[in-house]
Amino acid sequence: MFQVVPLPFMSKAKGILLPGLLLGALSISLSAGCTGGAPAHTVARPNPYLTPDTRYSIPLSSPAGKEHRAVMLQHLETIQAIVNALVEEDYELAQGLAESHLGYFTHRQAMALQELDKFPSAYHDLTMAHHEAAVELARSIPTRDLKQILTPFNNVLKTCVACHQEYKVRDRS
């Protein structure tokens, strides 16, 4: 009844063209099926580069802003040095760093060099929480028990993050 007549261009390339067409159709259908939506395990997070910066700006003079940044960098370096001392099981060094570079002594020293009237009281509260957490960290280190040390260490980091999420320094030239 019906007769299948091969098209003229298929007769010679029948062995190559047909598998190629099938592979192409399969690829297109699979790729279309894979682009249907986001995987269930991903969580949509706001893009920090597209999200407006809503942190409170602290206008400091250029020298005070530089001093403030130096203190923040020193805190970060101290955190890294404490981690290294704990890894090396040098508990005395870790305790000394926490006490002398993150504790109340450093807070008083930094306050002497800052323009205190530029900082809101909530900022001061966060810095006090940071230094209190550092004192607790220093008290926990002599136990030499990382389970007891990590909780106050985490509290120090939480205060750092909370402050940096809330405030930024703006140079006032």
Contacts in CASP RR format, 6 or more apart in sequence:
PFRMAT RR
TARGET T0000
AUTHOR 0000-0000-0000
METHOD contacts of the structure
MODEL  1
MFQVVPLPFMSKAKGILLPGLLLGALSISLSAGCTGGAPAHTVARPNPYL
TPDTRYSIPLSSPAGKEHRAVMLQHLETIQAIVNALVEEDYELAQGLAES
HLGYFTHRQAMALQELDKFPSAYHDLTMAHHEAAVELARSIPTRDLKQIL
TPFNNVLKTCVACHQEYKVRDRS
6 14 0 8 1.000
9 17 0 8 1.000
10 17 0 8 1.000
10 18 0 8 1.000
38 44 0 8 1.000
53 168 0 8 1.000
55 165 0 8 1.000
55 166 0 8 1.000
55 167 0 8 1.000
55 168 0 8 1.000
56 120 0 8 1.000
56 123 0 8 1.000
56 166 0 8 1.000
56 167 0 8 1.000
56 168 0 8 1.000
57 167 0 8 1.000
57 168 0 8 1.000
57 169 0 8 1.000
57 170 0 8 1.000
58 118 0 8 1.000
58 119 0 8 1.000
58 120 0 8 1.000
58 123 0 8 1.000
58 167 0 8 1.000
58 168 0 8 1.000
58 169 0 8 1.000
58 170 0 8 1.000
59 118 0 8 1.000
59 170 0 8 1.000
59 171 0 8 1.000
59 172 0 8 1.000
60 68 0 8 1.000
60 114 0 8 1.000
60 115 0 8 1.000
60 118 0 8 1.000
60 169 0 8 1.000
60 170 0 8 1.000
60 171 0 8 1.000
60 172 0 8 1.000
61 115 0 8 1.000
61 171 0 8 1.000
61 172 0 8 1.000
61 173 0 8 1.000
62 171 0 8 1.000
62 172 0 8 1.000
62 173 0 8 1.000
64 113 0 8 1.000
64 114 0 8 1.000
64 115 0 8 1.000
64 118 0 8 1.000
65 169 0 8 1.000
65 171 0 8 1.000
67 110 0 8 1.000
67 113 0 8 1.000
67 114 0 8 1.000
68 110 0 8 1.000
68 114 0 8 1.000
68 169 0 8 1.000
69 169 0 8 1.000
71 106 0 8 1.000
71 110 0 8 1.000
74 101 0 8 1.000
74 106 0 8 1.000
75 101 0 8 1.000
75 102 0 8 1.000
75 160 0 8 1.000
78 97 0 8 1.000
78 98 0 8 1.000
78 101 0 8 1.000
78 102 0 8 1.000
79 102 0 8 1.000
79 156 0 8 1.000
79 157 0 8 1.000
79 160 0 8 1.000
81 93 0 8 1.000
81 97 0 8 1.000
82 94 0 8 1.000
82 97 0 8 1.000
82 98 0 8 1.000
82 137 0 8 1.000
82 153 0 8 1.000
85 91 0 8 1.000
85 93 0 8 1.000
85 94 0 8 1.000
85 97 0 8 1.000
86 94 0 8 1.000
86 141 0 8 1.000
86 146 0 8 1.000
86 149 0 8 1.000
89 144 0 8 1.000
91 141 0 8 1.000
91 142 0 8 1.000
91 144 0 8 1.000
94 141 0 8 1.000
95 138 0 8 1.000
95 141 0 8 1.000
95 142 0 8 1.000
96 138 0 8 1.000
98 134 0 8 1.000
98 135 0 8 1.000
98 137 0 8 1.000
98 138 0 8 1.000
98 141 0 8 1.000
98 156 0 8 1.000
99 105 0 8 1.000
99 134 0 8 1.000
99 135 0 8 1.000
99 138 0 8 1.000
100 106 0 8 1.000
102 130 0 8 1.000
102 131 0 8 1.000
102 134 0 8 1.000
102 137 0 8 1.000
102 156 0 8 1.000
103 131 0 8 1.000
103 134 0 8 1.000
103 135 0 8 1.000
103 138 0 8 1.000
104 131 0 8 1.000
104 135 0 8 1.000
106 131 0 8 1.000
107 127 0 8 1.000
107 128 0 8 1.000
107 130 0 8 1.000
107 131 0 8 1.000
122 166 0 8 1.000
123 163 0 8 1.000
123 166 0 8 1.000
123 167 0 8 1.000
126 159 0 8 1.000
126 162 0 8 1.000
126 163 0 8 1.000
126 166 0 8 1.000
126 167 0 8 1.000
127 163 0 8 1.000
129 159 0 8 1.000
129 162 0 8 1.000
130 156 0 8 1.000
130 159 0 8 1.000
130 160 0 8 1.000
130 163 0 8 1.000
133 152 0 8 1.000
133 155 0 8 1.000
133 156 0 8 1.000
133 158 0 8 1.000
133 159 0 8 1.000
134 156 0 8 1.000
136 152 0 8 1.000
136 155 0 8 1.000
137 149 0 8 1.000
137 152 0 8 1.000
137 153 0 8 1.000
137 155 0 8 1.000
137 156 0 8 1.000
139 152 0 8 1.000
140 148 0 8 1.000
140 149 0 8 1.000
140 151 0 8 1.000
140 152 0 8 1.000
140 153 0 8 1.000
141 149 0 8 1.000
143 149 0 8 1.000
END
